[in-house]
Amino acid sequence: MYRFDEIKDRLTEMARVRKKVVSVAAAGDKVVLETIKIMNDHGFGRAILVGDADKIKQYAKEVGCDLSENTIVDEKDEKRAAALAVARVRDGEADILMKGLLQTKTYLQAILNRDHGLRTGKLLNAVTAFEAPHLDRMILATDCGMIVEPGLKDKIEMIGNATRLANALGCRHPKVSCVSAVETVNDNMPDGIDAAILSKMNERGQIKGCVIDGPLSMDLSISEHSVKHKGVISPVAGHADILLMPNLQAGNIFWKTMTYMAGAQSGAVIMGTSKPAVLTSRADSADAKVNSMALAMMLGTLYD
C-alpha cells in the first residue's frame, strides 16, 4: 500500500486535472486551518470552511493560510454548520467531508440524517491507516473508533470496507488478520470463534477480495520472526495488511499506543457513507488530519 507521502504526491499529480474539495464542519479552529494550509501548500485540494467566519479568518491569519484558495460559509451554530458541510458533499460541491472542532456525536448525526445526510443503509465504521517507523508497509486497522462490540455480520462488513480502502491505496488482494490474544480457538474467547468462522467463509468464497486468517495474536499478524519461531503456517501471518480488531477497546488502545508510543503516522476515514468522510479526534495534529484527508481523497477516486 502507498505510504502517506506517496498518497499526497499522487493527489498533487491528479490535482493538475482537478483539485479535490473538502467540506469542513465547524472549521473555526487553529489546527484545522493549519491542516488546510498544509493541503493548499501541497497543492492537492481546497476547502469549503463552514463555521464561525470571524474565528476562521483569525486562525487563518495566525497560521498563514491563504483564504483566497478556499471558501468560507459563515455559520456559528455547530449543528447547523455540520448540516451545511454535509449538504455541500451530498450536493456534489465537495468531494469529501471533514470533522472540525465539534463533538463526534453532532458530526455523525449530520451524516446519518435520513433526509439530508450521507446514509447508504450500510454499516458505518472507522478504518485507520498506520505507518510506523519499524514496519515496511502501511497497515489498516478496524475498528478503532466507532463499533463497540461488533457481531459476526458487522465484522464481515468491516472487512469489506477495509478491503475497499486497501484497494484504493493500491493493495489489490489484502491479507486480513482477525486479531485476538492467542492463535487458538477456545470457547472462552468469542472473538476467536468469530475469527475461525470468517476464515472458513473466506476459504469457501463467501467473503471475497481478500485472504482472511485467524485468530492470530498481534505478533503473529505482523512479525515474520514470531511466525518462524512459533512454527505457524498461514497465508496471512507475518504479512497482514488489515487488522480486524475484536472490539472497540482493543482497537482504540492499539490506535493510541501506535500514535503515542510507537511514533506511527495515522489517518482515519468513515466507511459506509455515500461520499468519503474523515474521522479525526480534536486532539489530532494537523499532520494526522492531513493524512486522513488524503486517505479520504484516495478513497474518493473509487467514486469518480
CORDAQUI-V601386 format. One record per pair of residues at least 4 apart in sequence whose C-alpha atoms are under 8 Angstrom apart, sorted by the first residue. I is the first residue (numbers start at 1). J is the second residue. D is the distance in whole Angstrom. If there is no record, write none. Layout:
i->(I	I)
j->(J	J)
d->(D	D)
//
This chain:
i->(1	1	1	1	1	1	2	2	2	2	2	2	3	3	3	3	4	4	4	4	5	6	7	7	7	7	7	8	8	8	8	9	10	11	11	11	11	11	12	12	12	12	13	14	14	14	15	15	15	15	15	19	19	19	19	20	20	20	20	20	20	21	21	21	21	21	21	21	21	22	22	22	22	22	22	22	22	22	22	23	23	23	23	23	23	23	23	23	23	23	23	23	24	24	24	24	24	24	24	24	24	25	25	25	25	25	25	25	25	25	25	25	25	25	25	25	25	25	26	26	26	26	26	26	26	26	26	26	26	26	27	27	27	27	27	27	27	27	27	28	28	28	28	28	28	28	28	28	28	28	29	29	29	29	29	29	30	30	30	30	30	31	31	31	32	32	32	32	32	33	33	33	33	33	33	34	34	34	34	34	35	35	35	35	35	36	36	36	36	36	37	37	37	37	37	38	38	39	39	39	39	39	40	40	40	40	46	46	47	47	47	48	48	48	48	48	48	49	49	49	49	49	50	50	50	50	50	50	50	50	51	51	51	51	51	51	51	51	51	52	52	52	52	52	53	53	53	53	53	53	54	55	56	56	57	57	58	59	60	60	60	60	61	61	66	67	75	75	76	76	77	78	78	78	79	79	79	79	80	81	82	82	82	82	83	83	83	83	83	84	85	85	86	86	86	86	86	86	86	87	87	87	88	88	88	89	89	89	89	89	89	90	90	90	90	90	90	95	95	95	95	96	96	96	96	96	96	96	96	97	97	97	97	98	98	98	98	98	99	99	99	99	99	100	101	102	102	102	103	104	105	106	107	108	109	110	110	111	111	111	111	111	112	112	112	113	113	113	114	118	118	118	119	119	119	120	120	120	122	122	123	123	123	123	123	124	124	124	124	125	125	125	125	125	125	125	125	125	126	126	126	126	126	126	126	126	126	126	126	127	127	127	127	127	127	127	127	127	127	127	128	128	128	128	128	128	128	128	128	129	129	129	129	129	129	129	130	130	130	130	130	130	130	130	130	131	131	131	131	131	131	131	132	132	132	132	132	132	133	133	133	138	139	139	139	139	140	140	140	140	140	141	141	141	141	141	141	142	142	142	142	142	142	142	143	143	143	143	143	143	143	143	144	144	144	144	144	144	144	144	144	145	145	145	146	147	147	148	148	148	149	149	149	150	150	150	150	151	152	152	152	153	154	155	155	156	156	156	157	158	158	159	159	159	160	161	161	161	162	162	163	163	163	163	163	163	164	165	165	166	166	166	166	167	167	167	167	168	168	168	168	169	169	172	173	173	173	174	174	174	174	174	174	175	175	175	175	175	175	175	175	175	176	176	176	176	176	176	176	176	176	176	177	177	177	177	177	177	177	177	177	177	177	177	177	178	178	178	178	178	178	178	178	178	178	178	179	179	179	179	179	179	179	179	179	179	179	180	180	180	180	180	180	180	180	180	181	181	181	182	182	182	183	183	183	183	183	184	184	184	185	185	185	185	185	186	186	186	187	189	190	191	191	191	192	192	192	193	193	194	195	195	195	195	196	196	196	196	197	198	198	198	198	198	199	199	199	199	200	201	201	201	202	202	202	202	202	202	203	211	211	212	213	213	213	213	216	216	216	217	218	219	219	219	219	220	220	220	220	220	221	221	221	221	221	221	222	222	222	222	223	223	223	223	224	224	224	224	225	225	226	226	227	227	227	227	227	228	232	233	236	245	245	246	246	247	248	249	250	251	252	253	254	255	256	256	257	257	258	258	258	259	259	259	259	260	265	266	266	266	267	267	267	267	267	267	267	267	268	268	268	268	268	268	269	269	269	269	269	269	269	269	270	270	270	270	271	271	273	275	275	276	276	276	276	277	278	278	278	279	280	280	280	284	284	285	286	287	288	289	290	291	292	293	294	295	296	297	298	299	300)
j->(137	138	166	169	170	171	6	7	137	138	169	170	7	131	137	138	8	131	291	294	9	10	11	169	294	295	298	12	42	44	294	13	14	15	44	294	297	298	16	42	43	44	44	18	19	44	19	20	43	44	45	43	44	45	46	44	45	46	94	95	297	45	46	47	48	93	94	95	96	45	46	47	48	94	95	96	97	98	293	47	48	49	50	85	86	88	89	94	95	96	97	98	47	48	49	50	85	97	98	99	100	49	50	51	78	81	82	83	84	85	86	97	98	99	100	101	102	107	49	50	51	52	76	78	81	82	99	100	101	102	32	33	49	50	51	52	56	100	101	32	33	51	52	53	54	55	56	59	100	101	33	55	56	59	100	101	34	59	60	62	63	35	285	286	36	100	101	286	289	37	56	59	60	63	65	38	60	63	65	286	39	286	287	289	290	40	46	47	65	290	41	63	64	65	66	42	290	43	44	45	46	290	44	45	46	69	69	70	69	70	71	70	71	72	73	85	94	56	70	71	72	73	72	73	74	75	81	82	84	85	56	72	73	74	75	76	77	78	81	56	74	75	76	77	57	72	73	74	75	76	58	59	60	72	61	67	62	63	64	65	66	67	65	66	70	71	80	81	80	81	81	82	102	106	83	106	107	110	84	85	86	106	107	110	87	110	111	116	117	88	89	97	90	97	110	111	116	117	118	91	116	117	92	93	94	93	94	95	96	97	275	94	116	117	118	274	275	275	276	297	300	275	276	277	278	293	296	297	300	275	276	277	278	277	278	279	280	293	104	107	278	279	280	282	282	106	107	282	107	108	109	110	111	112	113	116	117	116	117	118	119	273	117	118	119	117	118	119	119	273	274	275	272	273	274	272	273	274	272	273	154	157	158	271	272	270	271	272	273	142	143	145	146	147	158	270	271	272	142	143	144	145	146	147	268	269	270	271	279	140	141	142	143	144	161	162	268	269	270	271	140	141	142	143	144	266	267	268	269	138	139	140	141	266	267	268	138	139	140	141	258	264	265	266	267	135	137	138	139	264	265	266	138	258	262	263	264	265	262	263	264	241	240	241	242	243	162	166	241	242	243	162	242	243	244	245	251	158	162	242	243	244	245	251	147	158	244	245	247	248	251	252	245	248	249	250	251	252	253	254	255	248	251	252	248	247	248	247	248	249	246	247	248	154	155	246	247	155	156	194	198	157	158	159	244	160	198	207	161	162	244	163	176	244	164	165	271	272	166	242	167	173	174	209	210	242	168	169	299	170	171	172	174	171	172	173	174	298	299	301	302	298	299	209	209	210	211	209	210	211	240	241	242	210	211	212	235	236	239	240	241	242	210	211	212	213	236	240	241	242	243	244	212	213	214	215	216	221	236	237	240	241	242	243	244	192	195	212	213	214	215	216	243	244	245	246	195	214	215	216	217	218	221	243	244	245	246	191	192	214	215	216	217	218	245	246	216	217	218	215	216	217	192	214	215	216	217	192	215	216	189	192	193	196	215	190	192	193	193	193	194	195	215	246	196	214	215	197	215	198	199	213	214	215	200	213	214	215	201	202	207	212	213	214	203	212	213	214	204	205	206	207	206	207	208	210	211	212	212	235	236	236	234	235	236	237	220	221	237	221	222	223	226	227	238	224	226	227	237	238	236	237	238	239	240	243	237	238	239	240	227	237	238	239	228	237	238	239	229	238	230	238	231	232	233	237	238	232	237	237	240	250	251	250	251	251	252	253	254	255	256	257	258	259	260	261	261	262	262	263	264	263	264	265	266	264	288	288	291	292	280	288	289	290	291	292	293	295	278	279	280	291	292	295	276	277	278	279	280	292	295	296	276	277	278	279	276	277	277	300	303	296	297	299	300	296	292	293	296	292	284	289	292	288	289	289	290	291	292	293	294	295	296	297	298	299	300	301	302	303	304)
d->(7	6	7	5	5	5	6	6	8	7	6	7	6	7	7	6	6	8	6	8	6	6	6	8	7	8	7	6	7	7	6	6	6	6	5	8	8	7	7	7	6	4	8	7	7	8	4	7	7	5	7	8	6	5	7	7	5	7	7	6	7	6	5	5	7	8	5	5	7	7	6	5	6	6	6	5	6	7	8	6	5	6	7	5	7	7	7	6	8	6	5	6	7	6	5	6	6	6	5	6	6	7	5	7	8	6	5	8	8	5	8	8	6	5	5	8	8	8	8	6	4	7	8	6	6	7	7	5	5	6	6	7	5	6	5	7	6	5	6	7	8	6	6	7	8	5	4	7	7	7	6	7	7	7	7	6	6	5	7	8	7	6	7	6	6	6	8	7	8	6	7	6	6	7	7	6	8	6	7	6	6	5	7	6	6	6	7	7	7	8	6	8	7	5	7	6	7	6	6	6	7	7	7	6	6	8	6	6	8	5	6	6	5	6	7	8	8	8	7	6	5	6	6	5	6	6	6	8	7	6	7	8	6	5	5	5	8	7	6	6	5	5	4	8	6	7	7	5	7	8	6	6	6	8	6	8	6	6	6	5	7	7	6	8	8	7	7	6	8	7	6	6	7	8	6	6	8	8	6	6	6	7	6	6	6	5	8	8	8	6	7	7	6	7	7	7	8	6	7	6	7	7	6	5	6	6	5	6	6	6	7	8	8	7	7	8	7	7	7	7	7	6	5	6	7	8	7	7	7	8	6	5	6	6	5	7	8	7	8	7	6	6	7	8	6	7	7	8	6	6	6	6	6	6	6	8	6	8	5	5	7	8	5	6	5	4	7	7	7	5	5	7	8	6	6	7	6	6	5	8	7	7	8	8	6	7	5	5	7	8	7	8	6	6	7	6	5	7	6	5	6	6	6	8	7	6	5	6	7	7	6	5	6	7	8	6	6	6	6	7	6	5	6	8	7	7	6	4	7	7	6	4	6	5	5	6	6	5	6	8	8	6	6	5	7	7	7	5	7	5	5	6	8	8	7	6	4	6	8	7	7	7	7	5	6	7	7	8	6	5	6	8	6	5	6	7	7	7	7	8	6	5	6	7	6	8	7	6	7	6	6	8	8	6	8	8	4	5	8	8	6	6	7	6	7	7	6	6	5	7	8	5	7	5	6	8	6	6	6	6	8	7	6	6	8	6	7	7	6	6	8	6	8	7	6	7	6	7	6	7	6	8	7	7	7	8	6	6	6	6	5	7	7	5	5	7	8	6	5	7	7	7	8	8	6	5	7	8	5	6	8	6	7	6	5	6	8	5	7	5	5	6	7	6	5	6	7	6	6	5	6	7	6	5	6	7	6	6	6	7	6	8	6	5	6	8	5	7	6	5	5	6	6	5	7	7	8	7	6	5	6	6	7	6	6	6	6	7	6	8	6	6	5	7	8	7	7	5	7	7	6	5	8	7	5	4	5	7	6	8	7	5	6	7	7	8	7	7	7	7	6	6	8	6	6	7	5	6	8	6	6	7	5	5	6	7	6	6	6	6	8	7	8	8	6	5	5	6	6	6	5	6	6	5	6	8	7	6	8	8	7	7	7	7	6	8	6	6	7	6	7	5	6	8	8	7	6	5	5	6	7	5	5	7	6	8	7	4	6	6	6	8	5	7	6	7	4	7	6	8	6	8	6	5	8	7	6	7	8	8	5	6	6	7	8	6	6	6	6	6	6	6	6	6	6	8	5	7	5	6	5	5	5	7	7	8	7	6	7	7	8	6	7	8	5	4	8	7	6	6	7	8	5	7	7	6	4	5	8	6	7	6	7	5	6	6	7	7	7	7	8	5	7	7	6	6	6	6	6	7	7	6	7	6	7	6	6	6	6	6	6	6	6	6	6	6	6	7	8	8	7)
//
